[in-house]
Each structure stands twice: as structure tokens, then as C-alpha cells.
Amino acid sequence: MSEQKLEIFNVLNFLNSGYELEDILKEGNFGTFPSAEDCINYLVENGYLSGEGETISAESISKKYTVAQLKELLKENGLKVSGKKQELVERLLPVLGESSGDYELTEKAKEFIEENQWIDLYMFALVAFRFDDYETYVKASAEDDVQTALKFCDEIISRALMSNQFLVFIDALSAKAHVYAYDGDYESFLDYDLQRFILGLNPIMDLDAQTYASYDIINAANVINLKNVTERFNFGSLKKRFDQIWAKSHIKSITVPKKTSYKFLQKALSGADIEELNFDLREKYFNKKYGI
């Protein structure tokens, strides 16, 4: 039921934000519903949507989409893209289900969205962690949504440190940064994303062979976040902030020296190829240290 609750919230929340139902259903992943049409039927039957939907026919799909657009929609839904236009239309028909028609959110739907706003924060910052676990944590918390999320991240960080789970630790650090961003605290977002970059180059736990094999020393998403926030806001000298975060990180075993780490940060923010940077880091620092 928890996964279904997540899917229902996302559909209703997007509708409440002004998106068209047809567009939401085309983009969505409905793991607990066989099809988009089943999702709509559930929402109507359970009192979340009211009104009548206009059934989409093969003819209406054929008129609305070009062959290229049909193939793109099929590709997005993991379906074959070969064949004539009519074949593409027939293949896509079950996916599109029903259009938005005259459906409207009911009061029940609006109350559901209001009561479960914490899911919006989960989707923004915490999707690296199990929804069921976070839902249980939320139910037991007396804090507001942001404080609950921050404490959840702190507990994961603490457990990861004790159990030597470096990738979980890094994910929780990144998640905490995003919780601050969700709350509009972009300075804290920058600090935690900087720490994620620094500790990415200087793991504070031993990496076993399996972890090391799948580990991106410089994470592309992390670099994009840092680039966006430093371009959008002026929080003073990045070098000075980098030095402060380095000091707070209490790195006992340095893998990449501080000056070199900052140079790699500058290169990454300047648009250097991340794969090449990671290759250089592995060759010069990581392979020797971890005996690979």
C-alpha cells in the first residue's frame, strides 16, 4: 500500500499544481497499477477524482501524434518502436489509457495532499532511501517535515559510520543537502554538497573492492548542484568556504590533499570531463591506496 500511496500522491499533487492528467500519466511509473487507465479508475472509484474522462481512441492518437512522437512515447514506456504508424498507435493505446477530460480533484484528494505533504519532501530529497522506512519514521516524529527529514538523515549517517557503509553515508549527506534546498536554505545546501565533494575524494571509511568498483569519486550530480548554487547565489569566497568545510570534516586519512582536491573542484565546475577526472584520481591516488 505504501508504494501505491506514493504514486497516488504524485499524481494528485501534480494535478493540484496545474499539470494535465494526460501528461502526468504518460510520464509516470505506475508500478502498483497495470496501466495508467487502472490508476485513473482507482482515483475515481475511491473518491479522489470527480467528473468524466474522454476515452482516447486509436484515431485520436493517430491525429495527435507524428510517427516520431509515437516512437518516442513507446521508447519512454519500454515498448517496441518498429512498425507502421497504425501498429505504433495500437501498441500505445493501452499506455495512454484515458485523457484528463473533465476530471477534478475532490475535497478528499485535497485533504490527502495536505495530510501527506511530507511525501513531496521525500520525492525531492530522500528517494535514495526506502519509502516504507521513511513513512514509519514520519509517523513516529513530532517534528515538522523539514526537521523530521534532517533527523532521519542524521540517523542514517550515524548508522552508516558505525557499520562502515560509505556509499550509504554519502547518499545521506547528499540527501541532507537537498532537504536544506527544499527549505530554501541554499547556504547550508552548498555546505553539505561541498562536504559531499570533499569526502568523495577523501573517504573517511575503508572501501572494499565491491564498493570501490561502483564508486564515482567525483559525482556528476554533485558537481551540477554545486555549479548551480554558486552561479545563482553569492555566498562569498568558494575557496574560503571549501577550507572551512574541510576543517569541519575531520579527515584523518587524506587520500587527495586539500589543495589538489580544490583544484579538482575548480576543474569540475569549469566543465572538465568528469570521467576523465575520475580516471586521473584513480590512477594517481585511489588505486595505490586501496590496493586495486
C-alpha positions as CSV (number, residue, x, y, z in Angstrom):
1,M,0.0,0.0,0.0
2,S,2.9,2.4,0.7
3,E,4.2,2.4,-2.9
4,Q,0.6,2.9,-4.1
5,K,0.2,5.8,-1.7
6,L,3.4,7.4,-3.1
7,E,2.0,7.0,-6.7
8,I,-1.4,8.4,-5.8
9,F,0.2,11.4,-4.0
10,N,2.4,12.2,-7.0
11,V,-0.5,12.1,-9.5
12,L,-2.8,14.2,-7.3
13,N,0.0,16.7,-6.3
14,F,0.9,17.3,-9.9
15,L,-2.7,17.8,-10.8
16,N,-3.0,20.2,-7.9
17,S,0.0,22.1,-9.3
18,G,-1.7,22.6,-12.7
19,Y,-0.3,19.8,-14.8
20,E,-2.6,17.9,-17.2
21,L,-3.6,14.4,-16.2
22,E,-2.8,13.0,-19.6
23,D,0.8,14.4,-19.4
24,I,1.3,13.1,-15.8
25,L,0.1,9.6,-16.7
26,K,2.4,9.5,-19.8
27,E,5.4,10.4,-17.7
28,G,4.6,8.4,-14.6
29,N,5.7,5.0,-13.5
30,F,2.7,3.1,-12.1
31,G,4.3,0.0,-10.5
32,T,1.3,-0.9,-8.5
33,F,-1.2,-0.3,-11.3
34,P,-1.2,-2.4,-14.5
35,S,-1.8,0.7,-16.6
36,A,-2.5,4.5,-16.5
37,E,-6.2,3.7,-17.1
38,D,-6.3,1.5,-14.0
39,C,-4.7,4.3,-12.0
40,I,-7.4,6.7,-13.1
41,N,-10.2,4.2,-12.4
42,Y,-8.8,3.7,-8.9
43,L,-8.7,7.5,-8.2
44,V,-12.3,7.9,-9.4
45,E,-13.7,4.8,-7.6
46,N,-12.0,5.9,-4.3
47,G,-13.3,9.4,-4.5
48,Y,-10.1,11.3,-5.4
49,L,-11.3,12.5,-8.8
50,S,-14.7,13.5,-10.0
51,G,-16.1,14.1,-13.5
52,E,-15.9,12.2,-16.7
53,G,-12.8,11.3,-18.8
54,E,-12.8,11.2,-22.5
55,T,-11.7,7.8,-23.8
56,I,-8.7,8.0,-26.1
57,S,-9.2,6.2,-29.4
58,A,-6.7,4.9,-31.9
59,E,-8.0,7.6,-34.3
60,S,-7.4,10.4,-31.9
61,I,-3.9,9.2,-31.1
62,S,-3.1,8.9,-34.8
63,K,-4.3,12.5,-35.4
64,K,-2.5,14.0,-32.4
65,Y,1.0,12.4,-32.8
66,T,3.5,12.0,-35.6
67,V,5.4,8.8,-36.1
68,A,8.5,10.2,-34.4
69,Q,6.4,11.3,-31.4
70,L,4.8,7.9,-31.2
71,K,8.1,6.2,-31.2
72,E,9.4,8.5,-28.5
73,L,6.4,7.7,-26.3
74,L,6.8,4.0,-26.9
75,K,10.5,4.2,-26.1
76,E,9.8,6.0,-22.8
77,N,7.4,3.2,-21.9
78,G,9.8,0.4,-22.8
79,L,7.9,-0.8,-25.8
80,K,8.9,-1.7,-29.3
81,V,9.3,1.2,-31.7
82,S,9.3,-0.7,-35.0
83,G,6.3,-1.0,-37.4
84,K,3.9,1.2,-39.3
85,K,2.0,4.1,-37.7
86,Q,-1.2,2.1,-37.1
87,E,0.9,-0.6,-35.3
88,L,2.6,2.1,-33.2
89,V,-0.8,3.6,-32.3
90,E,-2.3,0.2,-31.3
91,R,0.7,-0.5,-29.2
92,L,0.5,2.8,-27.4
93,L,-3.3,2.8,-26.8
94,P,-3.2,0.8,-23.6
95,V,-0.5,3.1,-22.2
96,L,-2.3,6.3,-22.8
97,G,-5.5,5.0,-21.3
98,E,-7.7,8.0,-20.7
99,S,-7.2,11.7,-21.1
100,S,-7.6,14.3,-18.4
101,G,-11.1,15.1,-19.7
102,D,-13.2,16.9,-17.1
103,Y,-11.7,15.3,-14.1
104,E,-11.3,17.4,-11.0
105,L,-9.7,16.9,-7.6
106,T,-12.2,16.2,-4.9
107,E,-12.1,17.5,-1.3
108,K,-10.8,14.1,-0.3
109,A,-7.9,14.4,-2.7
110,K,-7.0,17.9,-1.4
111,E,-7.1,16.6,2.2
112,F,-4.9,13.7,1.2
113,I,-2.4,16.1,-0.4
114,E,-2.4,18.3,2.7
115,E,-2.0,15.4,5.1
116,N,0.9,13.9,3.2
117,Q,3.0,16.9,2.1
118,W,6.0,15.1,3.7
119,I,5.9,12.9,0.6
120,D,6.8,15.9,-1.6
121,L,9.9,16.4,0.5
122,Y,10.7,12.7,0.3
123,M,10.5,12.9,-3.5
124,F,12.7,15.9,-3.6
125,A,15.5,14.8,-1.2
126,L,15.1,11.3,0.1
127,V,14.3,8.9,-2.8
128,A,17.7,7.1,-2.2
129,F,16.0,5.5,0.8
130,R,13.1,3.2,1.2
131,F,9.7,4.9,1.2
132,D,8.3,2.5,3.8
133,D,11.2,3.2,6.2
134,Y,10.7,7.0,5.9
135,E,6.9,6.7,6.3
136,T,7.4,4.8,9.5
137,Y,9.8,7.5,10.7
138,V,7.5,10.3,9.9
139,K,4.6,8.7,11.8
140,A,6.7,8.5,14.9
141,S,8.0,12.1,14.6
142,A,6.6,15.1,16.4
143,E,8.8,17.5,14.4
144,D,7.8,19.4,11.3
145,D,8.6,17.9,7.9
146,V,12.0,19.6,7.4
147,Q,13.3,18.8,10.9
148,T,12.0,15.2,10.6
149,A,13.9,14.8,7.3
150,L,17.1,16.3,8.7
151,K,17.0,14.0,11.8
152,F,16.3,11.0,9.5
153,C,19.4,11.8,7.5
154,D,21.5,12.3,10.7
155,E,20.4,8.8,11.9
156,I,21.3,7.2,8.6
157,I,24.7,9.0,8.7
158,S,25.3,7.8,12.2
159,R,24.4,4.2,11.4
160,A,26.5,4.2,8.2
161,L,29.5,5.4,10.1
162,M,29.1,2.7,12.7
163,S,28.6,-0.1,10.1
164,N,31.3,1.2,7.6
165,Q,28.7,1.8,4.8
166,F,30.4,4.6,2.9
167,L,28.0,4.8,0.0
168,V,25.0,5.0,2.3
169,F,26.9,7.7,4.2
170,I,27.5,9.7,1.1
171,D,23.9,9.3,-0.1
172,A,22.6,10.6,3.3
173,L,25.0,13.5,3.2
174,S,23.6,14.5,-0.3
175,A,20.1,13.9,0.9
176,K,20.6,16.3,3.8
177,A,21.9,18.9,1.5
178,H,18.7,18.6,-0.6
179,V,16.5,18.8,2.5
180,Y,18.1,22.2,3.1
181,A,17.5,23.2,-0.5
182,Y,13.8,22.2,-0.2
183,D,13.6,24.5,2.8
184,G,15.2,27.4,0.8
185,D,18.4,27.3,2.9
186,Y,20.8,27.3,0.0
187,E,23.8,28.2,2.0
188,S,23.5,25.0,4.1
189,F,22.8,23.2,0.8
190,L,26.1,24.5,-0.5
191,D,28.0,23.5,2.7
192,Y,26.7,19.9,2.7
193,D,27.3,19.5,-1.0
194,L,30.8,20.8,-0.6
195,Q,31.4,18.3,2.2
196,R,30.0,15.6,-0.1
197,F,32.6,16.5,-2.7
198,I,35.4,16.7,-0.2
199,L,34.6,13.4,1.4
200,G,34.1,11.8,-2.1
201,L,37.8,12.5,-2.7
202,N,38.7,11.6,0.8
203,P,36.6,8.7,2.1
204,I,36.5,8.5,5.9
205,M,35.9,4.8,5.8
206,D,37.7,1.9,4.1
207,L,36.3,1.0,0.7
208,D,36.1,-2.7,0.0
209,A,36.6,-4.0,-3.6
210,Q,32.9,-4.1,-4.4
211,T,32.2,-0.6,-3.2
212,Y,35.3,0.8,-4.9
213,A,34.3,-0.8,-8.2
214,S,31.0,1.0,-8.3
215,Y,32.2,4.3,-6.7
216,D,32.3,7.6,-8.6
217,I,34.9,9.6,-6.8
218,I,33.5,12.9,-8.3
219,N,29.8,12.6,-8.6
220,A,28.3,14.4,-11.7
221,A,25.0,15.3,-9.9
222,N,27.0,16.7,-7.0
223,V,29.0,18.9,-9.4
224,I,25.8,20.1,-11.1
225,N,24.4,21.1,-7.7
226,L,27.5,23.0,-6.7
227,K,27.7,24.7,-10.1
228,N,24.0,25.8,-10.0
229,V,24.1,27.1,-6.4
230,T,27.4,29.0,-6.8
231,E,26.2,30.6,-10.0
232,R,22.8,31.5,-8.6
233,F,23.9,32.9,-5.2
234,N,26.9,34.9,-3.9
235,F,28.0,33.3,-0.7
236,G,31.5,34.8,-0.7
237,S,34.8,33.1,-1.5
238,L,34.3,29.5,-2.5
239,K,37.9,28.7,-1.5
240,K,37.4,30.1,2.0
241,R,34.2,28.1,2.4
242,F,36.0,25.0,1.0
243,D,38.7,25.4,3.6
244,Q,36.1,25.8,6.4
245,I,34.2,22.6,5.3
246,W,37.5,20.7,5.0
247,A,38.3,21.6,8.6
248,K,34.9,20.6,9.8
249,S,35.1,17.2,8.1
250,H,37.9,15.9,10.4
251,I,39.6,13.9,7.7
252,K,42.1,11.6,9.5
253,S,43.4,9.7,6.4
254,I,43.9,12.0,3.5
255,T,43.6,10.5,0.0
256,V,43.7,13.6,-2.1
257,P,45.5,16.6,-0.5
258,K,43.4,19.7,0.2
259,K,45.0,21.9,-2.4
260,T,44.7,19.2,-5.0
261,S,41.1,18.5,-4.0
262,Y,40.2,22.1,-4.6
263,K,41.9,22.1,-8.0
264,F,39.8,19.2,-9.0
265,L,36.7,21.0,-7.8
266,Q,37.6,24.0,-9.9
267,K,38.2,21.8,-12.9
268,A,34.8,20.0,-12.4
269,L,33.0,23.3,-12.0
270,S,34.7,24.7,-15.2
271,G,33.2,21.9,-17.2
272,A,36.0,19.3,-17.3
273,D,35.0,15.8,-18.3
274,I,34.0,14.0,-15.0
275,E,35.0,10.6,-16.3
276,E,38.5,11.8,-17.1
277,L,38.8,13.5,-13.7
278,N,37.8,10.3,-12.0
279,F,40.3,8.3,-14.1
280,D,43.1,10.7,-13.1
281,L,42.1,10.4,-9.4
282,R,42.0,6.6,-9.5
283,E,45.4,6.4,-11.2
284,K,47.2,9.0,-9.0
285,Y,45.6,8.4,-5.6
286,F,43.0,5.7,-5.2
287,N,44.4,2.6,-6.9
288,K,47.6,2.8,-4.8
289,K,45.8,3.4,-1.5
290,Y,43.2,0.7,-1.9
291,G,45.5,-1.9,-3.5
292,I,43.5,-2.2,-6.7
